[in-house]
């Protein structure tokens, strides 16, 4: 059994790989961009230090999903039995041409490459819940083309990439699609390698005194923000990848009972030791002020693009997820049980930023 993985040494791939190898009992070939070779080698050393059974079972090979053929020699593909495609450009402010090249063309190149794998049993593809765009209402795991506008080019290109995957599935490709919602740090340790989403709010609150002003866009009492910790995403995906129902299915790796924006704001305020002074503003006005009024972004350091996710109208259904996790004991922990770990990690690690791996 040989696993091909893109997206190593990224946030999810690094933690997911050992669990995949535990299930398959084989080896892995990780496609790594040249500029991340040193980081990938360091991550590999750490994985082996944590689990000696991984020694010699993970091979790092230089390549790039934006290159036809991925830069791999043909012999690698001949042995691949399972492919995991996690590599993507996650940047809410990304330029469309770059997002198309990485997210859409890159996915197409991966699909073309694995078509040359004679022993392929399954593709596991990481999409995102936000292929929905700004759809107002319940969005199921089987939904995709619902005609909603997109918040940004990241969402649009991940949508188009999933269209490509589903087109190949319709033609016979065995595949499973995983759509995480907003992934934050580990629920036990708070560890993460990137601060975005709710972290923008936390950073803003921590820069203020005890009484902190927090602008809230739209109607925060009815709009929800769907957040899950990394360990849930990893554990759920690893378990579902071996489930007999998984082939052909899409899973929302999301919280079935997300908090409203107002509830999450209160928890972030409490965890950061701040009493909130909430200022309610229209979404477009809030985004416009950050983007165009001099000094507003420099003061808040909350990107205008992030505002959309705190006034997001879509409710993500998790029917497939709940059905196939039943009896496993795997479920997303409630945000109040780990928010303090997220705050503590952020305070201890101010050197971490919000830049995407590209």
N, C-alpha and C positions, 0 to 999 in steps of 0.2 A: 504494500500500500504506500503510494507516494502522493503527498499533498503539495499542490502548488498554491502559494499564497502571495497576493499583492497587498500592500499596505503595511508591511513590516518595515521599520520598527514603530509603527504608529500606536496611538492611544489604545485602540481596541485590539489590533492584531497581536501586539506583544503579549497581552494577557490571555488571548484566546488560543494561541498556538499550542501551548502545553496541554490544554484540555482536548484539543483535536487529536493530538498525538497519543494521548491516553486512550481515546476511543478507538483509533485506527490501529495503534500498535506499530505503525510504520515510520517513515521518515518524511521530512518536509523540505521543499525547495522554496526559498523566499526570494522573490524578485525585489531587488533593492536598487534605488537610484544611486549613481556614483557619489553624489554629494552627501548621501546619508550612510555611506559605507562604514565610517568610523562609529557613528551612533549605533548602527545595526550590530556591529561587532561587539560593542559594549553591552547592548541589550542581550545578545546571545550569551555572552559570558555570564551575565547575571542570571539568566534562565537556567543555565547549566549548574551554576553555583547553588541555586535554589532546589534543583532537581537533577541529580547526577544521572538519572536514567535517560536524560535528553542528550547526553554527550555523544557526539558523532551522528546524531539523527537529524540535525538541522543544517542545511546547506544554504549559504548566502550566495546568490549569483547576481551579478550586475545586469541591469536591464531597465526598461522604461515602458510603461503602458502606452505612451504616446507614439511609440515606434511600432510599425507593423511587424508582427512576429515577436514583439516584446524584447527583442535583442537576445532571445534564447536560441541555443543550438538545438537541432531537431531531436537529439537523443534524450533531452530532458522531457519533452512532451510525450515521448513514447511510453514512459513509465508512469505518467500521472493518472491516478485513479480518482482524485477528488480535487477540485479547484475552489479556492476561496478568494473572491474578488472584493477587497475592502478599500483599495486605493481610490481616493477621490480628492477633489479640491473643495474643502469645506471653508468657505469664506463668503460671508453674506454680502460683501461689497465687491466681489470679484467681477472683473471685466468679462463680458459675454464670450469673446473670442477665446480667451484662456480657459474659461469654464467648459466651453464646447470641446476644446482640444483634449482636456484632461478627462472630464466626466463622460462625455458622449463618445468622442473618437477613441479614448482610452478603453472604455467598456467594449466598444465594437472590436478593437484590436484583441482584447482578451477573449471575446467570444470566437473570433476567427481562429485564434491560436488553439483554443481547447477543442475546436472541431477536428484538429489534427491529432487528438489524443485517442488512440484506438481503445484504450482501457478505461476511459472516463466513465465513472458511475454517477457523478453528481457535480453540478456547479452550485456553490453557496454564494449568493450575491447580497451585499449590504447596500440597501437603498436608504430611504429616510421616510418617516411619516409625512414629511412636508412636500412630497410629490403631489399632495392634494391641492397645493396653492391655497388661496384664501376661500376655500369652499365653506359656505355657511351651513353647518348641519353635521349629521353623523356620516363618517367616512369609513367604509368597511375595508377589510383586508383584501377583498376582491376588487374593490374600486380602483380606478386609475384615471381614466379620461372623464372628468366631470365638468370640464369647461370653465373652471375657475381661473381667475388671474393669479399670477405668481407674484410673491413679494420681491423676488430678486432673481438674478441669473443662476445662483446656486440651485434654487428650487426648480427652476425651469429645466436646467441641464440634467439634474438628477431624475426628473420626470422623463425626459427624452431618453436617458440611459436605460431606465426601467422599461420603457416601451421597446427598446432594442432587445432586452433580455426576454421579455414576454413574447416577442415575435419569434425568437429562436425556440422558446419553450413550446409554442404552438406548432413548430415544425419538428418537435421531437426531442429537444434538449432536456435531459433530466435536471431540474434545478429547484432550489428553494430560495425565496426572497425574504430578507429580514429588514424590517423598517423600524429602526430605533426612533424614539422621540428625542427630546433634548437630553443628552447624556452628560451627567456631571460626575464628580469624583467618586471614589470607592466609598461605599456606605460605612465601612468599618474604620478606614484610616483617613478618608477624605482625599487621598492622593489623586492627582490629576496632572496632565502635562499641558493644559491650556485653560485659560480663564475666559469664558464667554457666557452667554445666556444669563442665568441668575447671578453669575459672578460679577457682571457689570454693575448690578444693583448693590451687591455686597460691597464692592470697592467704593462706590459712591457713598454708601452709608458710613463706612469705616473712616472716610476722610472728614466726616462731619462731627460736631459735638453731640452731646447726649440727646438733644432735640434735633432731629434730622428731617429735612424737607425731602419728600419723595413725590415727584410727579407721576401720576398714573393716567395712562391713556385709555380712552374708550370707557366702557363700563366694567370696572374690575370686579364687581359683585356677581356678574354672570359669565364673564369670559374666563376660561381655564388656561393654565399653562401646564403642559405635560412634561414632567421631569422624571428620569429614572437614573439610578447610579450605575457606574460602569460595571460593577460586579454582577448586577442583575442581568445586564445586556449580555455579558460574557457567559454566565452560567446558563441562562436561558437558551442562547444560540447553540452552545455546545451540546446541551441536552436535546434540543429539538433537531439538531443535525442528524441524530441517530434514531429519531422517532419514525416508526413505520408509516405515519401519515404525511411526513414532511415533503416528500417529493411532489412537486407541482403546487405547493402551498406558499402563501405569503403570510408572514406574521408581523403584526404590530408589536414591537418590543416597547410597550408603553404602559403607563399606569392606567388600569381600568377605572380608577376613581381619582382623577386629577384634582388638585386644589384649584380654587378660583384664584385669580391674580391677587385679590384682596387678602385672601387667607395666606397665600405665600408671602406677600409683602409683610404681613404681621409677623410671620415666623422668622423672616430674614431680619426684621427689626429687633425682635426679641433675642435672636442668636448673636447679633452684633452689639447688643447692649444699647440700642437706640430706641427712643420714643419717636414715633413717626408723626410728622405733620404732612398729611396727604393732600396733594394738590391735583384735582381732577381736570384733565385737559383732553381735547379732541386728539385722536391719533395723528391726523395730518398736520395739525398745528404743532404738536410735539416734535414730530419728525422734521418739519420745516424749520423750527427754531434751532434744533441741533445742527442741521445741515447748513443753514444760511445766516443765522444771527451771530455776528462775531463774538467769540468768547464763550458761547454756550457749551460747545463740545469740549473746549479746553477746561471748562469748569467741571462738567459732569463726567467726561470721558466715557459716556455711553454712546455708542455709534447709533446714528439715526436708523440704520437697518435693523437693529436689535429691538426697536420699539414695537415692530409688527408682532413679535412673538409674545408680547404682553397685552395684545389686543387681537388675539387670533380667534377666528370664529368657528374653527373646525373641532369636532369631537371625534376622537379616534376610537373606533370599535375594536375589541380584542377577542372576538369569538373564537377564532382559530387558536390563538395563544392560550386562552383559558382552557379550551377543550384538550389540547395536547400537553399542557403542563399539569393537568389534573392528576393528583396522586404523587407528583414528583417532589412536593414540598418547596418548589421554586415559585416565588412570587415577588413582585417589587415591594421593597420595604416602604413604609409610610415616610414621607418627607420629614415630618417632625422627629423621627427617630435617628436621623443622621445629619440634619442641617448643622448641628454644632460641630461635627467632625469636618464638614466642608469649610466652615469659618476658621476653625483652628488651623487647618492645613494652609489656608490662604494667608493667615497672619504669619505663620512660620516660614512661608515660602514666597516672599514678595518678588523674587527674581523671575517667577514664571509669568509669561505674557499671554496675549490673546492671538498671536500670529499663527496662521495656518501653515502646515507643511505643504510645500508646493513642489 
